[in-house]
Amino acid sequence: MQLSIKGTQLVNRDGKAVQLKGISSHGLQWYGEYVNKDSLKWLRDDWGITVFRAAMYTADGGYIDNPSVKNKVKEAVEAAKELGIYVIIDWHILNDGNPNQNKEKAKEFFKEMSSLYGNTPNVIYEIANEPNGDVNWKRDIKPYAEEVISVIRKNDPDNIIIVGTGTWSQDVNDAADDQLKDANVMYALHFYAGTHGQFLRDKANYALSKGAPIFVTEWGTSDASGNGGVFLDQSREWLKYLDSKTISWVNWNLSDKQESSSALKPGASKTGGWRLSDLSASGTFVRENILGTKDSTKDIPETPSKDKPTQENGISVQYRAGDGSMNSNQIRPQLQIKNNGNTTVDLKDVTARYWYKAKNKGQNFDCDYAQIGCGNVTHKFVTLHKPKQGADTYLELGFKNGTLAPGASTGNIQLRLHNDDWSNYAQSGDYSFFKSNTFKTTKKIT
């Protein structure tokens, strides 16, 4: 999981080029409720993110006014560690355009963060979000970076550090002409698709030609205000460029703020579980473009699914159709999960996926009966980026607690699904569906 720099490229421990893709929080002091383990897990599983950025604003009610907001950064890091994704700790300079204005506070903050996470390889430090105003690289940003990097390196010798550049992190060309000496430093490039076009890609090309590694730690589908657009054609052009250079990127932003760059519509859940109808135009576009390169969108698996390795776990799924009608306004699968192995299984580690065709309609879930208690059953709907034969969606069941001893079963779990508009499903051909009045073991609920 340890990352490093090779030439201009972010690479893994095997020296293979890595392109991280993910999303940034909005200001943690305003929209910190969206930063939690549940929301990050959903972003990992449903969007396919490999990196999350925690935006620790300096001004505007951020760290300078209220240092306790840093606890949200810590929450994000701990969640990312558990979920196996990377996390950027972002010192979000904006209205305080010169990073030296709060340099001592930055050193204090990164001393604490690096002492806590210096041995955590999935942590990335971004030490100056967007220097701006009467600020230049040689006089202001580089000396600041050298001091802050020195503080971090006392605790963390090798994690990636990203340094912002002038003009709201657009002047990567200036940094390229006078680079920092640290071997694992990258330079931030920020763009908003409705404002920044080829001229900024030209700057990026120049920086790369000089051997300066670039990380796009913030970009938006809107214009630079965050609330004009969205500009999807221009966004596609940018993402095509970043893919061609294997440049990592993070989109702005995870919030329900009523502006076009927000990923969620107002009132969306703060803990994930978002339907497509909960996503803004920007959020829908970003999700699709992360999933477009995610390996998990390949063929539907035909083995039972479990968060931990499952090939020898002895778990099987038994199924019967609660409603065998080919056309019905409800799907009624009934399941039993059985432990055929020799060791006790923790139900919190077990999931079961029912694959079917929802045809882009909003989905609703009910648990009508469960021997282990409906309150112990969790669920989420996941829409496939690329529909497969017999499925464009799956329902994933999970469990809050409990165990299965060898030979034990969950007992009957009776489920019911329906479309938002209560229109009929055509169950014929659904991957997981077959007519049966008795429980039968199936490999098509995974």
C-alpha positions as CSV (number, residue, x, y, z in Angstrom):
1,M,0.0,0.0,0.0
2,Q,3.0,2.3,0.4
3,L,3.3,4.8,-2.5
4,S,6.3,6.6,-3.8
5,I,7.4,8.7,-6.8
6,K,9.2,7.4,-9.8
7,G,10.0,10.1,-12.3
8,T,6.7,12.0,-12.6
9,Q,4.6,9.0,-11.7
10,L,2.9,7.9,-8.5
11,V,3.8,4.2,-8.1
12,N,3.0,1.4,-5.7
13,R,5.6,-0.7,-3.8
14,D,6.2,-2.8,-6.9
15,G,7.0,0.3,-9.0
16,K,3.7,0.1,-11.0
17,A,2.0,3.3,-11.9
18,V,-1.0,4.1,-9.8
19,Q,-3.9,6.5,-10.6
20,L,-6.0,7.2,-7.6
21,K,-9.6,8.5,-8.1
22,G,-11.9,9.9,-5.5
23,I,-13.8,12.8,-3.9
24,S,-13.1,15.6,-1.4
25,S,-15.2,16.6,1.5
26,H,-16.5,20.2,1.5
27,G,-15.3,22.2,4.5
28,L,-15.4,19.9,7.5
29,Q,-16.7,22.8,9.7
30,W,-19.8,23.0,7.5
31,Y,-20.4,19.6,6.0
32,G,-18.4,17.3,8.3
33,E,-21.5,15.1,8.9
34,Y,-20.9,13.6,5.5
35,V,-17.5,12.4,6.6
36,N,-17.9,9.1,8.5
37,K,-17.1,5.4,8.0
38,D,-20.5,4.6,6.6
39,S,-20.4,7.2,3.9
40,L,-16.8,6.4,3.0
41,K,-17.6,2.7,2.8
42,W,-20.5,3.5,0.4
43,L,-18.2,5.6,-1.7
44,R,-15.7,2.8,-1.8
45,D,-18.2,0.0,-2.6
46,D,-20.7,1.9,-4.7
47,W,-18.6,4.5,-6.4
48,G,-15.2,2.7,-6.4
49,I,-13.2,5.5,-4.8
50,T,-9.6,4.7,-3.9
51,V,-8.9,8.1,-2.2
52,F,-10.8,10.5,0.0
53,R,-9.7,14.1,0.8
54,A,-10.5,15.7,4.1
55,A,-10.6,19.4,3.6
56,M,-9.4,21.1,6.9
57,Y,-10.1,24.7,6.2
58,T,-7.7,27.1,7.9
59,A,-10.0,30.2,7.9
60,D,-13.8,30.6,7.8
61,G,-14.5,28.7,11.0
62,G,-11.8,26.1,10.3
63,Y,-8.7,25.1,12.3
64,I,-7.5,28.7,13.2
65,D,-10.9,29.5,14.8
66,N,-11.8,26.0,16.0
67,P,-9.0,23.5,16.2
68,S,-11.4,20.8,17.3
69,V,-12.6,20.4,13.7
70,K,-9.4,18.4,13.3
71,N,-11.2,15.5,14.9
72,K,-13.1,15.1,11.7
73,V,-9.8,14.7,9.9
74,K,-8.9,12.0,12.4
75,E,-12.3,10.3,11.8
76,A,-11.7,10.3,8.1
77,V,-8.2,8.8,8.5
78,E,-9.3,6.0,10.8
79,A,-12.2,5.1,8.5
80,A,-9.8,5.1,5.5
81,K,-7.4,2.8,7.3
82,E,-10.2,0.3,8.0
83,L,-11.6,0.5,4.5
84,G,-8.2,0.2,2.7
85,I,-8.4,3.4,0.8
86,Y,-6.0,6.4,0.7
87,V,-6.8,9.6,2.5
88,I,-5.5,13.2,1.8
89,I,-5.1,15.4,4.9
90,D,-5.7,18.8,3.2
91,W,-4.6,22.1,4.9
92,H,-7.2,24.1,3.0
93,I,-5.8,27.5,2.4
94,L,-8.2,29.7,0.5
95,N,-9.2,33.2,1.7
96,D,-5.9,33.4,3.7
97,G,-4.1,33.3,0.3
98,N,-0.5,33.3,1.5
99,P,0.4,30.0,3.3
100,N,2.9,31.9,5.5
101,Q,0.0,33.8,7.2
102,N,-0.8,30.7,9.3
103,K,2.5,28.9,8.9
104,E,3.1,28.2,12.6
105,K,-0.4,26.8,12.9
106,A,0.3,24.6,9.9
107,K,3.4,23.3,11.5
108,E,1.5,22.6,14.7
109,F,-1.2,20.7,12.7
110,F,1.1,18.6,10.6
111,K,3.3,17.8,13.6
112,E,0.3,16.3,15.3
113,M,-1.0,14.5,12.1
114,S,2.4,13.0,11.2
115,S,3.1,11.9,14.8
116,L,-0.3,10.1,14.7
117,Y,-0.1,8.7,11.2
118,G,3.6,8.6,10.3
119,N,3.4,4.8,10.1
120,T,0.2,4.7,8.2
121,P,1.0,4.2,4.5
122,N,-2.4,5.2,3.1
123,V,-2.0,8.8,4.4
124,I,-1.1,11.7,2.0
125,Y,-0.4,15.2,3.2
126,E,-1.6,18.3,1.2
127,I,0.1,21.2,2.9
128,A,-1.3,24.2,1.0
129,N,-4.6,23.9,-0.9
130,E,-4.7,27.0,-3.1
131,P,-2.1,29.7,-2.5
132,N,-3.4,32.9,-4.2
133,G,-3.2,36.7,-4.4
134,D,0.2,38.4,-4.2
135,V,2.0,35.1,-3.7
136,N,4.7,33.5,-5.8
137,W,6.5,30.1,-5.7
138,K,10.1,31.2,-5.1
139,R,9.4,33.9,-2.5
140,D,6.5,32.5,-0.6
141,I,5.3,28.9,-1.3
142,K,8.6,27.0,-1.6
143,P,10.1,28.4,1.7
144,Y,6.9,27.6,3.5
145,A,6.8,24.1,2.0
146,E,10.4,23.4,3.1
147,E,9.6,24.3,6.7
148,V,6.4,22.2,6.8
149,I,7.9,19.3,5.0
150,S,10.7,19.3,7.6
151,V,8.2,19.0,10.4
152,I,6.4,16.1,8.7
153,R,9.6,14.2,7.8
154,K,10.7,14.1,11.5
155,N,7.8,11.7,12.1
156,D,7.0,10.3,8.6
157,P,10.0,9.7,6.3
158,D,8.2,8.4,3.2
159,N,4.5,9.2,2.8
160,I,3.6,11.4,-0.2
161,I,3.4,15.2,0.4
162,I,1.5,17.4,-2.1
163,V,2.3,21.1,-2.3
164,G,-0.1,23.7,-3.7
165,T,1.1,26.1,-6.4
166,G,0.3,29.8,-7.2
167,T,-2.9,31.2,-8.6
168,W,-5.2,28.7,-6.8
169,S,-2.8,25.8,-7.6
170,Q,-2.6,26.4,-11.3
171,D,1.1,27.5,-11.6
172,V,2.6,24.1,-11.7
173,N,5.0,25.5,-14.3
174,D,6.7,27.7,-11.7
175,A,7.1,24.9,-9.3
176,A,8.6,22.7,-12.1
177,D,11.3,25.3,-12.7
178,D,12.4,25.3,-9.0
179,Q,11.5,22.0,-7.5
180,L,11.7,20.9,-3.9
181,K,14.4,18.3,-3.1
182,D,12.2,15.8,-1.2
183,A,11.9,12.6,-3.3
184,N,8.2,12.0,-2.4
185,V,6.7,15.4,-3.2
186,M,4.1,16.1,-5.8
187,Y,2.6,19.4,-7.0
188,A,-1.1,20.3,-6.9
189,L,-3.0,21.2,-10.0
190,H,-6.6,22.4,-9.6
191,F,-9.1,23.0,-12.3
192,Y,-12.8,23.7,-12.8
193,A,-14.0,22.4,-16.2
194,G,-16.2,25.5,-17.1
195,T,-13.3,27.9,-16.5
196,H,-10.0,26.1,-17.1
197,G,-9.2,24.6,-20.5
198,Q,-6.2,23.8,-22.7
199,F,-4.1,26.6,-21.4
200,L,-3.9,24.8,-18.0
201,R,-3.2,21.5,-19.6
202,D,-0.3,23.2,-21.4
203,K,1.0,24.2,-18.0
204,A,0.7,20.6,-16.8
205,N,2.5,19.3,-19.9
206,Y,5.3,21.7,-19.2
207,A,5.6,20.7,-15.6
208,L,5.7,17.0,-16.6
209,S,8.4,17.7,-19.2
210,K,10.5,19.1,-16.4
211,G,10.0,16.0,-14.3
212,A,7.5,17.5,-11.8
213,P,5.0,15.0,-10.5
214,I,1.4,16.3,-10.5
215,F,-1.7,15.3,-8.4
216,V,-5.0,16.9,-9.2
217,T,-6.2,17.2,-5.6
218,E,-9.3,19.2,-6.6
219,W,-11.4,19.6,-9.7
220,G,-15.0,20.4,-10.4
221,T,-17.5,19.9,-13.1
222,S,-18.7,23.5,-12.6
223,D,-17.0,26.8,-13.3
224,A,-14.5,28.2,-10.8
225,S,-17.2,29.6,-8.5
226,G,-18.3,26.1,-7.8
227,N,-21.8,27.0,-8.9
228,G,-22.0,27.4,-12.6
229,G,-22.6,24.7,-15.1
230,V,-22.2,21.7,-15.1
231,F,-19.7,21.4,-18.0
232,L,-19.7,17.7,-18.7
233,D,-18.0,17.8,-22.2
234,Q,-15.2,19.9,-20.8
235,S,-15.0,17.5,-17.8
236,R,-14.7,14.5,-20.2
237,E,-11.8,16.2,-22.0
238,W,-10.0,16.8,-18.8
239,L,-10.5,13.2,-17.5
240,K,-9.3,11.8,-20.8
241,Y,-6.2,13.9,-20.5
242,L,-5.6,12.8,-16.9
243,D,-6.1,9.2,-17.8
244,S,-3.6,9.5,-20.7
245,K,-1.0,10.8,-18.2
246,T,-2.0,8.5,-15.3
247,I,-2.5,11.5,-13.1
248,S,-4.5,10.9,-9.9
249,W,-7.6,13.1,-9.2
250,V,-10.0,14.1,-6.5
251,N,-13.4,15.7,-7.3
252,W,-14.9,18.6,-5.4
253,N,-17.2,17.9,-3.4
254,L,-19.1,15.5,-1.1
255,S,-22.0,17.6,0.2
256,D,-25.6,18.4,-0.4
257,K,-24.9,22.1,-0.7
258,Q,-27.2,23.7,-3.3
259,E,-24.5,24.4,-5.9
260,S,-23.6,22.6,-9.1
261,S,-20.3,21.2,-7.9
262,S,-21.9,19.2,-5.0
263,A,-22.2,15.5,-5.5
264,L,-25.5,15.2,-3.7
265,K,-28.9,16.7,-3.9
266,P,-30.2,18.7,-0.8
267,G,-31.3,16.4,2.0
268,A,-29.4,13.3,0.9
269,S,-28.5,10.9,3.6
270,K,-25.3,11.7,5.5
271,T,-24.2,8.0,5.8
272,G,-24.3,6.7,2.2
273,G,-26.9,4.4,0.7
274,W,-27.6,7.0,-2.0
275,R,-29.9,6.1,-4.9
276,L,-29.1,7.5,-8.3
277,S,-32.0,10.0,-7.7
278,D,-30.0,11.3,-4.7
279,L,-27.0,12.3,-6.8
280,S,-26.6,15.6,-8.6
281,A,-25.6,15.8,-12.2
282,S,-22.1,16.3,-11.1
283,G,-22.2,13.3,-8.6
284,T,-23.7,11.1,-11.3
285,F,-21.0,12.0,-13.7
286,V,-18.1,11.5,-11.2
287,R,-19.5,8.2,-10.0
288,E,-19.7,6.9,-13.5
289,N,-16.2,8.0,-14.3
290,I,-14.7,6.4,-11.3
291,L,-16.6,3.1,-11.9
292,G,-15.6,3.1,-15.5
293,T,-12.1,2.0,-14.5
294,K,-13.0,-0.1,-11.5
295,D,-12.2,-3.8,-11.8
296,S,-15.2,-4.8,-9.7
297,T,-17.5,-3.9,-12.6
298,K,-16.5,-7.1,-14.5
299,D,-18.6,-10.2,-14.7
300,I,-21.1,-11.2,-12.0
301,P,-19.3,-13.6,-9.6
302,E,-20.7,-17.1,-9.1
303,T,-19.3,-17.7,-5.6
304,P,-20.9,-16.6,-2.3
305,S,-19.7,-13.2,-1.3
306,K,-18.1,-12.2,2.0
307,D,-16.0,-9.1,3.0
308,K,-13.2,-11.4,4.0
309,P,-11.8,-14.2,1.9
310,T,-14.6,-16.7,1.2
311,Q,-13.5,-19.5,-1.0
312,E,-13.1,-21.9,1.8
313,N,-15.6,-20.5,4.3
314,G,-18.3,-23.1,3.7
315,I,-21.1,-20.5,3.4
316,S,-24.0,-21.4,1.1
317,V,-27.2,-19.6,0.2
318,Q,-30.6,-21.3,-0.1
319,Y,-33.4,-19.6,-2.0
320,R,-37.0,-19.9,-2.8
321,A,-39.3,-17.5,-4.6
322,G,-41.9,-15.9,-2.4
323,D,-43.7,-14.8,-5.6
324,G,-43.1,-16.9,-8.7
325,S,-44.9,-14.5,-11.1
326,M,-43.0,-13.4,-14.1
327,N,-44.6,-10.0,-14.0
328,S,-45.3,-8.5,-10.6
329,N,-45.0,-5.1,-8.9
330,Q,-42.9,-6.8,-6.1
331,I,-40.0,-9.1,-5.9
332,R,-40.1,-11.5,-2.9
333,P,-37.0,-13.5,-2.5
334,Q,-36.7,-15.7,0.6
335,L,-33.2,-16.7,1.7
336,Q,-31.4,-18.9,4.2
337,I,-27.7,-18.6,4.8
338,K,-26.0,-21.8,6.1
339,N,-22.6,-22.5,7.5
340,N,-21.3,-25.7,6.1
341,G,-17.8,-25.3,7.4
342,N,-16.1,-26.4,10.6
343,T,-15.6,-23.0,12.3
344,T,-18.0,-20.4,13.6
345,V,-18.7,-17.5,11.2
346,D,-19.3,-13.9,12.3
347,L,-22.4,-12.7,10.5
348,K,-21.0,-9.2,10.4
349,D,-18.6,-10.5,7.8
350,V,-21.2,-12.1,5.5
351,T,-23.0,-10.5,2.6
352,A,-25.4,-11.9,0.1
353,R,-26.2,-10.3,-3.3
354,Y,-29.5,-10.8,-5.2
355,W,-28.9,-9.7,-8.9
356,Y,-31.9,-8.5,-10.9
357,K,-33.1,-5.9,-13.4
358,A,-34.3,-2.6,-11.9
359,K,-34.1,-0.6,-15.2
360,N,-32.9,2.6,-13.5
361,K,-35.9,2.9,-11.3
362,G,-35.6,3.9,-7.6
363,Q,-35.7,0.8,-5.4
364,N,-37.4,0.2,-2.0
365,F,-36.7,-2.6,0.5
366,D,-38.8,-4.3,3.2
367,C,-37.9,-7.2,5.5
368,D,-41.2,-8.9,6.2
369,Y,-39.8,-11.6,8.4
370,A,-36.5,-12.9,9.6
371,Q,-35.9,-15.6,12.2
372,I,-32.8,-13.7,13.3
373,G,-34.8,-10.5,13.4
374,C,-35.4,-7.9,10.7
375,G,-33.7,-5.3,12.8
376,N,-30.5,-7.3,12.4
377,V,-30.6,-7.3,8.6
378,T,-29.0,-4.5,6.6
379,H,-29.3,-3.7,3.0
380,K,-28.1,-1.5,0.1
381,F,-29.0,-1.3,-3.6
382,V,-26.1,-1.0,-6.1
383,T,-26.5,0.0,-9.7
384,L,-24.0,-1.6,-12.0
385,H,-22.0,0.8,-14.2
386,K,-22.2,-1.7,-17.0
387,P,-25.3,-3.9,-16.9
388,K,-24.7,-7.6,-17.2
389,Q,-26.9,-10.4,-18.6
390,G,-29.8,-10.7,-16.3
391,A,-28.8,-7.8,-14.0
392,D,-28.3,-4.1,-13.9
393,T,-28.7,-3.9,-10.1
394,Y,-28.0,-6.0,-7.0
395,L,-29.5,-5.9,-3.5
396,E,-26.8,-6.6,-0.9
397,L,-27.8,-8.0,2.4
398,G,-25.7,-7.8,5.5
399,F,-26.0,-8.3,9.2
400,K,-25.4,-6.1,12.2
401,N,-24.3,-8.9,14.6
402,G,-24.6,-12.6,15.4
403,T,-22.7,-15.8,14.5
404,L,-23.4,-19.0,12.7
405,A,-22.0,-22.2,14.3
406,P,-20.9,-25.1,12.1
407,G,-24.1,-26.5,10.5
408,A,-26.3,-23.6,11.6
409,S,-28.5,-21.5,9.4
410,T,-29.9,-18.0,9.7
411,G,-33.4,-19.4,9.2
412,N,-35.9,-17.9,6.8
413,I,-35.3,-14.3,5.7
414,Q,-38.3,-13.0,3.8
415,L,-37.7,-9.9,1.7
416,R,-39.8,-7.6,-0.5
417,L,-38.6,-5.1,-3.2
418,H,-40.6,-2.6,-5.2
419,N,-40.1,0.3,-7.6
420,D,-40.7,3.8,-6.6
421,D,-43.6,4.0,-9.0
422,W,-44.9,0.5,-8.1
423,S,-44.6,-0.5,-11.8
424,N,-44.1,-4.2,-12.6
425,Y,-40.8,-6.1,-12.7
426,A,-40.2,-8.6,-15.5
427,Q,-38.5,-11.3,-13.4
428,S,-37.9,-13.6,-16.4
429,G,-34.2,-13.8,-17.0
430,D,-33.2,-12.1,-13.8
431,Y,-29.8,-13.6,-12.8
432,S,-30.8,-14.6,-9.3
433,F,-34.4,-15.5,-9.9
434,F,-35.9,-19.0,-10.5
435,K,-39.2,-20.6,-9.6
436,S,-39.1,-22.8,-6.5
437,N,-41.5,-23.4,-3.7
438,T,-38.9,-25.0,-1.6
439,F,-35.5,-23.9,-0.5
440,K,-32.7,-24.8,-2.9
441,T,-29.0,-24.1,-2.7
442,T,-28.0,-21.5,-5.4
443,K,-24.7,-20.0,-6.6
444,K,-26.5,-17.1,-8.3
445,I,-27.0,-15.3,-5.0
446,T,-23.4,-14.4,-4.3
